[in-house]
Amino acid sequence: MDLLDGRLKFRHLTLLIAVYDHGSVVQAAESLHLTQPAATRTLRELEAIAELPLFVRVPRGMRPTVYGEALVGHARAVVAEVRRAKEHLTGLRQGQEGTVTVGTLLAGANVLLPRAVARLKKERPRLTVVVREGTPDVLHPALLGGELDLIVGRVGPAPGGGEALRQRMLYREPIRLAVRAGHPLLAEGPAGGAVTLTDALAHPWILPVEQTALRQELGALFVDRGLPLPTDRVECTSILTMRALLLQTDMVALLPELVLRDDEHLAALPVELPSVGRTVGVTEATHRTRTPALEALLRHLDEEAALLRASLGGAGAQG
């Protein structure tokens, strides 16, 4: 097998992706505006080049083999890089057009990213910004596969892609226990004492999902305090759903300080969470070429992060 002998063409890769996505040669051909015989012939050529079966026929179409599963990931990355090259050339020629696609982690860019995007759009109104929210186990593979240009949100010492990903920290933000304004726990604690984490367990909780670092830190804190995780709980990744639940119930949730600071309907409980916080930053694919659109967004992210660090004082210093 030699994929660099000149026989492998771009049309082979686009068809491979289309058949994988549609599960059918017929539908793949339609999506690429090809005839079915042409699509079938192209797929056979690709399997001959690879010297491996890439799909098997099933009653309702085509199913990828283990070799097809492996090759389609590389094909997506190649197609994404070619698309990025086109955007790069367009950006260099026109300077104001293109697309930047950003992944954001749970509540990871609720303040930073909107401010940076607003500044970017004011500067370059014809630039398209696509924002997708998810957890690291979803966003990191998408970044490596070329579906995202950047991830903005919580960063840590060991990204899932190892050396294939690089992170840059922008500021550190405390995490607070959040409740609605007027929540019973905001009144004086039991017997005139201060409100504690144990007191908060008397109410339902909204927890981060298990795939997040915040959930792991919270679990470690409960273990350290000798407390069980709340059994009456909702696990949620949507900041909008979390806020709605907090406003309508007596639930308790973990929210970044900047979110609470700008929301007069929510308040922070006076409970210290010294081991729970988040360092906000950006994650990129190590060997990915930056487009002008991405460079512009990164510049605005840096500028807005500097303002947020100043507003957070000592807690917002870069980690």
C-alpha positions as CSV (number, residue, x, y, z in Angstrom):
1,M,0.0,0.0,0.0
2,D,1.3,3.4,-1.0
3,L,-1.0,6.4,-0.5
4,L,1.6,8.8,-1.8
5,D,2.2,7.3,-5.3
6,G,-0.1,9.8,-7.0
7,R,-3.1,7.6,-7.4
8,L,-5.0,8.9,-4.4
9,K,-7.2,11.9,-5.4
10,F,-9.2,14.4,-3.4
11,R,-12.4,13.0,-4.9
12,H,-11.6,9.7,-3.2
13,L,-11.5,11.3,0.2
14,T,-14.7,13.3,-0.3
15,L,-16.6,10.2,-1.4
16,L,-15.2,8.2,1.5
17,I,-16.6,10.8,3.9
18,A,-19.9,11.0,2.1
19,V,-20.5,7.2,2.1
20,Y,-19.5,7.0,5.8
21,D,-21.9,9.9,6.7
22,H,-24.8,8.7,4.6
23,G,-24.3,4.9,4.9
24,S,-25.2,4.6,1.3
25,V,-23.4,4.9,-2.1
26,V,-26.6,6.2,-3.6
27,Q,-27.1,9.0,-1.1
28,A,-23.4,9.8,-1.1
29,A,-23.5,10.2,-4.9
30,E,-26.5,12.5,-4.7
31,S,-24.9,14.7,-2.1
32,L,-21.8,15.0,-4.3
33,H,-23.8,15.4,-7.5
34,L,-22.3,12.2,-9.0
35,T,-24.0,9.3,-10.8
36,Q,-24.2,6.1,-8.8
37,P,-21.9,4.2,-11.2
38,A,-19.3,7.0,-10.9
39,A,-19.4,6.9,-7.1
40,T,-19.2,3.1,-7.1
41,R,-16.2,3.2,-9.4
42,T,-14.4,5.8,-7.3
43,L,-15.0,3.8,-4.1
44,R,-13.5,0.7,-5.8
45,E,-10.5,2.7,-6.9
46,L,-10.0,3.8,-3.3
47,E,-10.2,0.3,-1.9
48,A,-7.7,-0.8,-4.6
49,I,-5.3,1.9,-3.6
50,A,-5.7,1.0,0.1
51,E,-5.6,-2.7,-0.7
52,L,-8.2,-3.1,2.0
53,P,-12.0,-3.4,2.2
54,L,-13.4,-0.1,3.5
55,F,-17.1,-0.9,3.6
56,V,-19.3,-4.0,3.7
57,R,-22.9,-4.2,2.3
58,V,-25.7,-4.5,4.8
59,P,-29.4,-4.7,4.2
60,R,-29.9,-0.9,4.5
61,G,-26.7,0.4,2.8
62,M,-23.0,0.3,3.6
63,R,-21.2,-0.2,6.9
64,P,-17.6,0.8,7.4
65,T,-15.0,-1.8,8.2
66,V,-12.3,-1.1,10.9
67,Y,-10.1,0.1,8.0
68,G,-12.8,2.5,6.7
69,E,-13.3,3.8,10.3
70,A,-9.6,4.5,10.5
71,L,-9.2,6.1,7.1
72,V,-12.3,8.4,7.3
73,G,-10.8,10.2,10.3
74,H,-7.7,11.1,8.3
75,A,-9.8,12.0,5.3
76,R,-11.8,14.5,7.4
77,A,-8.6,16.1,8.6
78,V,-7.2,16.4,5.1
79,V,-10.5,17.9,3.8
80,A,-10.6,20.3,6.8
81,E,-7.1,21.5,6.1
82,V,-7.9,22.1,2.4
83,R,-11.0,24.1,3.5
84,R,-8.8,26.0,5.9
85,A,-6.3,26.7,3.2
86,K,-9.1,28.2,1.0
87,E,-10.2,30.4,3.9
88,H,-6.6,31.4,4.6
89,L,-6.1,32.5,1.0
90,T,-9.5,34.3,1.0
91,G,-8.6,36.0,4.3
92,L,-5.3,37.1,2.9
93,R,-6.8,38.5,-0.3
94,Q,-9.9,40.2,1.3
95,G,-9.0,40.5,4.9
96,Q,-12.6,40.6,6.1
97,E,-14.2,37.3,5.2
98,G,-14.0,33.7,6.2
99,T,-15.3,31.5,9.0
100,V,-14.0,30.6,12.5
101,T,-15.5,27.7,14.4
102,V,-15.2,27.7,18.2
103,G,-15.9,25.0,20.7
104,T,-16.9,26.1,24.2
105,L,-16.9,24.0,27.3
106,L,-19.6,24.0,30.0
107,A,-20.0,27.7,31.1
108,G,-16.4,28.0,29.9
109,A,-16.9,31.1,27.8
110,N,-20.1,32.6,29.1
111,V,-18.3,36.0,29.6
112,L,-15.0,35.9,27.7
113,L,-16.2,34.4,24.4
114,P,-19.3,36.6,23.9
115,R,-17.2,39.8,24.6
116,A,-14.4,38.7,22.2
117,V,-16.9,37.7,19.5
118,A,-18.7,41.0,19.8
119,R,-15.5,42.9,19.3
120,L,-14.5,40.7,16.4
121,K,-17.8,41.2,14.6
122,K,-17.6,45.0,15.1
123,E,-14.2,44.9,13.5
124,R,-15.1,42.3,10.8
125,P,-18.9,42.2,10.2
126,R,-18.6,39.9,7.2
127,L,-16.7,37.2,9.2
128,T,-18.8,34.2,10.3
129,V,-18.3,32.8,13.8
130,V,-19.7,29.4,14.6
131,V,-19.9,28.4,18.3
132,R,-20.5,24.8,19.4
133,E,-20.9,23.8,23.1
134,G,-19.9,20.5,24.5
135,T,-17.8,18.5,26.9
136,P,-14.0,17.8,26.4
137,D,-14.6,14.2,25.3
138,V,-16.6,15.6,22.4
139,L,-14.8,18.8,21.6
140,H,-11.2,17.6,21.7
141,P,-11.7,14.9,18.9
142,A,-13.6,17.6,16.9
143,L,-10.6,19.9,17.2
144,L,-8.1,17.2,16.2
145,G,-10.4,16.2,13.3
146,G,-10.5,19.8,11.9
147,E,-14.1,20.4,12.7
148,L,-13.1,23.2,15.2
149,D,-10.5,25.9,14.9
150,L,-10.3,26.5,18.7
151,I,-11.8,25.6,22.1
152,V,-12.4,28.4,24.6
153,G,-13.1,27.4,28.2
154,R,-11.5,25.6,31.1
155,V,-8.0,24.3,30.5
156,G,-5.9,21.9,32.6
157,P,-2.4,20.4,32.7
158,A,-3.2,17.4,30.4
159,P,-5.5,17.8,27.4
160,G,-6.9,14.6,26.0
161,G,-4.9,14.9,22.7
162,G,-1.5,14.9,24.4
163,E,1.1,16.6,22.3
164,A,-1.4,17.0,19.5
165,L,-3.1,19.8,21.5
166,R,-1.7,22.9,23.1
167,Q,-3.3,25.0,25.7
168,R,-2.8,28.6,26.8
169,M,-4.1,29.9,30.1
170,L,-5.8,33.4,30.2
171,Y,-7.2,33.8,33.7
172,R,-8.2,32.0,36.9
173,E,-11.8,32.3,38.1
174,P,-13.3,31.1,41.4
175,I,-16.3,28.8,41.3
176,R,-19.2,29.6,43.7
177,L,-22.2,27.8,45.1
178,A,-25.1,29.6,43.4
179,V,-28.8,29.9,44.4
180,R,-31.6,32.2,43.5
181,A,-32.0,35.6,45.2
182,G,-34.2,35.0,48.3
183,H,-33.1,31.4,48.7
184,P,-33.6,30.1,52.3
185,L,-29.8,29.4,52.6
186,L,-29.0,33.1,52.1
187,A,-30.6,33.7,55.5
188,E,-28.6,33.2,58.6
189,G,-27.4,29.6,59.1
190,P,-28.7,27.1,61.7
191,A,-28.6,28.3,65.3
192,G,-27.1,31.6,64.1
193,G,-24.0,29.9,62.6
194,A,-22.6,30.3,59.1
195,V,-24.0,28.3,56.2
196,T,-21.9,25.2,55.4
197,L,-21.6,22.7,52.6
198,T,-23.6,20.2,54.7
199,D,-26.5,22.7,55.0
200,A,-26.6,23.0,51.2
201,L,-27.1,19.2,50.9
202,A,-30.5,19.6,52.4
203,H,-31.5,21.1,49.0
204,P,-31.5,19.6,45.5
205,W,-28.4,20.2,43.4
206,I,-27.4,20.8,39.8
207,L,-24.1,19.0,39.2
208,P,-21.7,19.1,36.2
209,V,-21.7,16.0,34.1
210,E,-19.1,13.3,34.9
211,Q,-17.0,14.1,31.8
212,T,-16.0,17.5,33.2
213,A,-13.0,18.4,35.4
214,L,-15.3,20.5,37.6
215,R,-17.3,17.4,38.5
216,Q,-14.1,15.6,39.4
217,E,-12.9,18.5,41.6
218,L,-16.3,18.6,43.3
219,G,-16.3,14.9,43.9
220,A,-12.8,15.2,45.5
221,L,-14.0,18.0,47.8
222,F,-17.0,15.9,49.0
223,V,-14.7,13.0,49.7
224,D,-12.3,15.3,51.6
225,R,-15.2,16.6,53.7
226,G,-16.5,13.1,54.3
227,L,-19.8,13.9,52.5
228,P,-21.7,11.9,49.8
229,L,-22.5,13.6,46.5
230,P,-26.1,14.9,46.5
231,T,-28.6,12.1,45.6
232,D,-31.3,14.6,44.8
233,R,-29.7,16.1,41.7
234,V,-29.8,17.1,38.1
235,E,-26.7,16.7,35.9
236,C,-26.6,19.4,33.3
237,T,-24.3,21.0,30.7
238,S,-26.6,23.9,29.6
239,I,-26.0,27.2,31.4
240,L,-29.5,28.4,30.3
241,T,-31.1,25.3,31.8
242,M,-29.1,25.7,35.0
243,R,-30.2,29.3,35.4
244,A,-33.9,28.5,34.7
245,L,-33.8,25.7,37.3
246,L,-32.1,27.9,39.9
247,L,-34.7,30.7,39.4
248,Q,-37.7,28.3,39.6
249,T,-36.6,26.1,42.5
250,D,-34.4,26.0,45.7
251,M,-31.7,24.1,43.9
252,V,-28.0,24.7,44.4
253,A,-25.5,24.8,41.5
254,L,-21.8,25.5,40.8
255,L,-21.3,28.7,38.7
256,P,-18.3,30.8,37.9
257,E,-18.0,34.1,39.8
258,L,-18.3,36.2,36.7
259,V,-21.7,34.7,35.9
260,L,-23.0,35.5,39.3
261,R,-21.5,39.0,39.3
262,D,-23.6,40.0,36.3
263,D,-26.9,38.4,37.3
264,E,-29.0,40.2,39.9
265,H,-31.4,37.3,40.2
266,L,-28.7,34.9,41.4
267,A,-26.5,35.0,44.5
268,A,-23.4,33.1,45.9
269,L,-23.6,31.2,49.1
270,P,-21.0,32.2,51.7
271,V,-19.4,28.7,51.4
272,E,-15.7,28.5,50.7
273,L,-14.6,26.1,47.9
274,P,-10.9,26.5,48.0
275,S,-10.1,23.5,45.8
276,V,-12.7,24.2,43.2
277,G,-12.0,26.7,40.5
278,R,-11.3,27.0,36.8
279,T,-8.5,28.3,34.7
280,V,-10.0,29.7,31.5
281,G,-8.0,29.6,28.3
282,V,-7.7,28.4,24.7
283,T,-6.9,25.0,23.2
284,E,-5.6,24.6,19.7
285,A,-4.4,21.7,17.5
286,T,-0.6,21.9,17.7
287,H,0.2,21.7,14.0
288,R,-2.8,23.5,12.6
289,T,-2.2,26.6,10.5
290,R,-4.0,29.7,11.9
291,T,-6.2,31.5,9.5
292,P,-6.5,35.3,9.7
293,A,-10.0,35.0,11.2
294,L,-8.6,32.8,14.0
295,E,-5.7,35.2,14.6
296,A,-8.2,38.1,14.9
297,L,-10.4,36.2,17.4
298,L,-7.3,35.2,19.5
299,R,-6.3,38.8,19.7
300,H,-9.7,39.9,21.0
301,L,-9.7,36.9,23.4
302,D,-6.4,38.1,24.8
303,E,-7.6,41.7,25.2
304,E,-10.8,40.7,26.9
305,A,-9.0,38.3,29.2
306,A,-6.7,41.1,30.3
307,L,-9.8,43.1,31.4
308,L,-11.3,40.1,33.2
309,R,-8.0,39.4,35.0
310,A,-8.0,43.0,36.3
311,S,-11.7,42.8,37.4
312,L,-11.0,39.5,39.3
313,G,-8.0,40.9,41.1
314,G,-5.5,38.4,42.5
315,A,-7.9,35.5,41.8
316,G,-7.8,36.2,38.1
317,A,-4.0,35.9,37.6
318,Q,-2.9,33.7,34.8
319,G,-2.2,30.1,35.8
